[in-house]
Amino acid sequence: MQVLIVVIRKKYIMVPSRFIITVIGIDKVGIVAGVTKVMADFHVNIVDISQTIMEDLFTMIMLAEVKEGNFDLVAFQKAMSEEGSELGVEVKVQHEDTFRFMHRI
């Protein structure tokens, strides 16, 4: 997969891209709703999802995609991180290529 990154006024704009989104924390009502609300606000689609609760530990990993040509990754990461803080969980958003590179054997 090729990724095009364009720098416009010191903003990183990415075109059709996929992301790995991880959510980890103590389980409580509203985590999925809060995280997916931010994703919907940014027009980010869930391609695949896995969610597990181990005792009181909530874990979720998603493969997500955006098709907009003017997607602001930094703003999305910030919004997801802020939502995670409000929910008391850690939310990380990484471009799929970065995630795969960091986790290769």
C-alpha positions in Angstrom: 0.0 0.0 0.0 1.4 3.4 -0.9 0.7 6.3 1.4 0.8 9.9 0.3 1.6 12.5 2.9 1.3 16.1 1.9 2.5 18.9 4.2 0.3 22.0 3.9 0.9 24.8 6.3 2.7 22.4 8.7 -0.3 20.1 8.8 0.1 16.5 7.8 -2.7 15.6 5.4 -3.1 11.9 4.4 -5.1 10.4 1.6 -6.9 7.1 1.6 -5.4 5.5 4.7 -5.9 2.7 7.2 -5.2 3.0 10.9 -4.8 0.7 13.9 -6.7 2.0 16.9 -6.2 0.5 20.3 -8.2 1.2 23.4 -7.2 -0.2 26.8 -8.4 0.6 30.3 -10.8 -0.4 33.1 -14.2 -1.4 31.7 -17.1 1.0 32.2 -20.3 1.9 30.3 -19.8 4.2 27.3 -16.3 3.3 26.1 -17.3 2.0 22.7 -20.0 4.7 22.2 -17.5 7.5 23.0 -14.7 6.2 20.8 -16.9 5.4 17.8 -18.6 8.8 18.1 -15.3 10.6 17.6 -14.6 8.2 14.7 -18.0 9.1 13.1 -17.3 12.8 13.5 -14.1 12.4 11.5 -15.8 10.0 8.9 -13.5 7.1 9.9 -15.0 3.7 9.1 -14.4 0.5 11.0 -13.0 -2.2 8.7 -12.4 -4.9 11.4 -12.8 -4.9 15.2 -11.9 -7.1 18.2 -13.0 -6.3 21.7 -12.4 -8.3 24.9 -13.1 -7.8 28.5 -10.8 -9.7 30.8 -12.2 -9.4 34.3 -12.5 -5.6 34.6 -9.9 -4.8 31.9 -11.4 -3.5 28.6 -9.3 -4.0 25.4 -10.3 -3.2 21.8 -8.4 -3.1 18.6 -9.8 -1.8 15.4 -8.6 -1.6 11.8 -10.2 1.6 10.5 -10.1 3.5 7.2 -10.7 7.0 5.9 -11.2 7.8 2.2 -11.2 11.5 2.4 -8.3 13.2 0.7 -8.0 16.0 3.3 -7.9 13.9 6.4 -6.1 15.5 9.3 -4.4 12.7 11.2 -3.0 14.9 14.0 -6.4 16.3 14.8 -8.0 12.8 14.8 -5.3 11.5 17.1 -5.8 14.4 19.4 -9.6 14.0 19.5 -9.3 10.3 20.2 -6.7 10.8 22.9 -8.9 13.5 24.6 -12.0 11.2 24.4 -9.9 8.4 25.9 -8.9 10.7 28.8 -12.5 11.6 29.5 -13.4 7.9 29.5 -10.5 6.9 31.6 -8.9 4.7 28.9 -5.8 4.9 26.7 -6.5 5.4 23.0 -3.8 5.1 20.5 -4.1 5.8 16.7 -1.3 4.6 14.4 -1.2 4.5 10.7 -1.4 0.9 9.6 2.1 1.0 7.8 3.7 2.4 11.0 2.0 -0.3 13.2 3.1 -3.1 10.9 6.7 -1.8 10.7 6.9 -1.5 14.5 5.5 -5.0 15.0 7.3 -7.0 12.4 9.5 -9.9 13.3 
